[in-house]
Amino acid sequence: MHKRSLLKAAAALAAASAFTMAHAQTLTPIKFQLDWRFEGPAAFFLLPTSKGYFKEAGLAVAVDAGNGSGGAVQRVASGSYDMGFADLAALMEFHANNPDAQNKPVAVMMVYNNTPASVMALKKSGIAKPADLSGRKLGAPVFDAGRRAFPIFAKANQIAGVQWTAMDPPLRETMLVRGDVDAITGFTFTSLLNLEARGAKASDVVVMPYADHGVKLYGNAIIASPRLLRENPEAVRAFLKAFTRGAKEVIANPAAAIASVKERDGIVNTQLETRRLQLAIDTVVNSPDARTEGFGQVRPQRLALMASQVSDAYATKTRVDPATVWNGSFLPSGAELAILPKK
């Protein structure tokens, strides 16, 4: 009797294991490339991974840290990644500079409705407004999104005679604090906190967000390879639906969401990254423009204006065609996208 029970138990275990393996084999693998390190804003992708939302949607999503939007676009274009997170301007630049590329990634959901780029200076420099930047020395890495788009900011605010100093990303805020440069460009939720870490008080920093000074560029979007869109459109829809489910939780409770980032990188400073995530939500995710346009979506007129501005500022080989960089047909329903709390 005991032997028969053991055989039954073994058979049941084998059946369960077979079911689990079969279920795992039905999950569609998605390799996802972030734009940057595992910092606060990465919670938007790590929380739905950690909580199993992607898995429930039939996807096996692997999220990898990145080293810039340009790299994320390149890796999706090369086919080494299926989807990614990248600055829309970087995607536009790739399209316009590689018109004959066979696998140009496409933006399928807007996450940062406004560019996070801003100009930052210390009050003691005497810089209080954009016009004060004329003739000053600015610093940023050569690939920084704010630096690349600065001609648009300069034109909107009649700034002239700026001199640029290039440096590696870790030195940007240090050089501003030391007085080696008068101002820097960078993502607000990155550079402001980095300045504080180097001894500057937030109250001593002048922050000039591009979005508040006449530059309505879109920021980071979820991008996908044309091959995935063509061969498995349902996987893209499932990804965006599960992502939106997670994003609602991240926006509602950033402090709890940081646990998913801590899981991936145990040395992150929980308090600092919670502040970074909250700053990102307040400035570019749940912004006035995002609440007007709707989470995840874009406005054709604004997209067309950005395409023209990027073509000029980035001096692209061909003009950016807004119709080729954006495809909103994979988005969840309007009701599902209604996740932004009212201010």
Disulfide bonds with the S-S distance in Angstrom:
none
